[in-house]
Amino acid sequence: MRRCLELAQRARGQTSPNPMVGAVVVKEGRVVGEGFHPRPGAPHAEVFALQAAGPEAAGATLYVNLEPCSHFGRTPPCADALIAAGVARVVAGMIDPNPKVAGRGLAKLRAAGIAVTVGVEEAACQALNEAFVYSITHQKPLGILKYAMTLDGKIATPTGHSTWVTSPASRQVVHQLRAGCDAVVVGGNTVRRDNPLLTSHGQGHNPRRVVMSRRLDLPVEAQLWQTDVAPTTVFTEIGANPVIQRRLQERGVEVLELPRLTPAVVMANLHQRGALSVLWECGGTLAAQAIADGSIQKVLAFIAPKIIGGTAAFSPVGELGLTKMTEAIPLKQVCWRAIGEDLLIEGYLTQTTNTP
């Protein structure tokens, strides 16, 4: 099962709206076939593993981190392929939360006389596809807020300078994080002040770069307008700055006008595009809005052993309207790890202040 998880991650960031899946065929203690799902529309992991195993799949055990599908989508049901191959046993890491499957695949295998075991390394399987599970159950992408701050809670100096808060090792982790996400979101201030590129810097898949700007008061030249590197979408409000709109579109940037620009509306649009996970690398004002309207579920805070000081220095989360410490939003499932001299704290929001 751990090998299944390793195989599945080879397509990290490239399978949405599908999950990451790996499969291994074992016969008489030998691995006779392996496979993983590479992209939407391509065969599923089980099919690749069965093809690699060939005739040896008959009487073998197939391990897969997610329940084999039982319905016709872009590809035929994997459960049917397993039955046709004569597999004797299937070991699944977890049940597929998709209502179109949700146990039906396993039931179909059992009905065909195939022995089924489910729940092996289930926690690791759930963690691998947490964005897929969240998207299926909540009908919106998993929102991840990432920020880097000093020991006194500042993401930039009073002048807005923020290069660099954390170490190169921490930034490498961020590049890997981007490679696993479908989109990364910033506000107009981040574009103006930092001129970010927002790619994975060679760590894998480049996410869609998303900019939220109500007035579209954006620079004509910016790294995000290099659409040959990765696609860029700018969300704005109807009628905002037609001149900049035209300039951006000429550069290949997608510009979408909305009646009202909010994080929740942007997340709904990205969900329609098939996005499972969205990384928010925005400033404090937009971060607070995204938390308040339920667009953020997970937080990754990189903390550097530095002190900036100053009441005017920028903080990672802006005004949430909370006045008492007892109103603070706690995190659950908190874990931390050292990255050189930096510290990464990770957790999940237990609630939001105004979830739609």
Secondary structure as UniProt FT lines:
FT   HELIX           2..8
FT   HELIX           9..11
FT   TURN            12..13
FT   TURN            16..17
FT   STRAND          22..27
FT   TURN            28..29
FT   STRAND          30..36
FT   TURN            40..41
FT   HELIX           45..53
FT   HELIX           54..57
FT   TURN            58..59
FT   STRAND          61..64
FT   HELIX           78..85
FT   STRAND          89..92
FT   TURN            99..103
FT   HELIX           104..111
FT   TURN            112..113
FT   STRAND          115..118
FT   TURN            120..121
FT   HELIX           122..128
FT   HELIX           130..138
FT   STRAND          142..150
FT   TURN            151..152
FT   TURN            158..159
FT   TURN            163..164
FT   HELIX           168..179
FT   STRAND          183..187
FT   HELIX           188..194
FT   TURN            201..202
FT   STRAND          208..212
FT   HELIX           223..225
FT   TURN            227..229
FT   STRAND          232..237
FT   TURN            238..239
FT   HELIX           242..250
FT   TURN            251..252
FT   STRAND          254..258
FT   HELIX           263..272
FT   TURN            273..274
FT   STRAND          277..280
FT   HELIX           284..292
FT   TURN            293..294
FT   STRAND          298..304
FT   TURN            311..312
FT   HELIX           325..327
FT   STRAND          331..339
FT   TURN            340..341
FT   STRAND          342..349
//
